[in-house]
Amino acid sequence: MIRSILNNMKRASIILLIILPTVFLCAFGPGMGEKEWLDWSNKCLTDSYNPIGEAKLKKWEISITPEHFIRLQKTYQHGKQLYYSFNLKQLDTINYQETPAGRLLKFKTLQDDIIVQTYDDPKGDIDSMSTELSIPVKELSPERLDSLNDAIKYFKEEKL
């Protein structure tokens, strides 16, 4: 009987030695990896984008790609398309502004690093470069904005 109790205690000790480090590593493991930052950033940008100010906007898509580019594509009801793209390594600042017209998230680069392209525009297709991309957004809490800044900082510092 004593031997059976000792064997059970020995088994329980071994199981605890296996489970406790696993739980500890899961609870206090390294921070988010690239996939988690990418998923969260895309969800944050998509949830925060505010297309209400653009009445003729048919569809839009905003994302951060695995290659660390921010891409915004807008398609209007009459077929005109606007496309913006830039690499986060070129990003200088991000500003959140509240204006009478609405809230904006402004991405600025040091040089003309933001690609701006139009397609199916009655005035003609135009390719140009810019230093600023203003995105209309819904209200962002300070915590959400800080977290988005952390994600973008991660992508700027990450090597491909």
Buried (B, 14 or more C-beta within 10 A) or exposed (E): EEEEEEEEEEEEEEEEEEEEEEEEEEEEEEEEEEEEBBEBBBEBBEEBBBEEEEEEBBEBEBBBBEEBBBBBBBBBEEEBBBBBBBBBBBBEEBEBEEEEEBBBBEBBBEEBBBBBBBBEBEEEEEEEEBBEBBBBBEEBEEEBBEBBEBBBBBBEEEEE
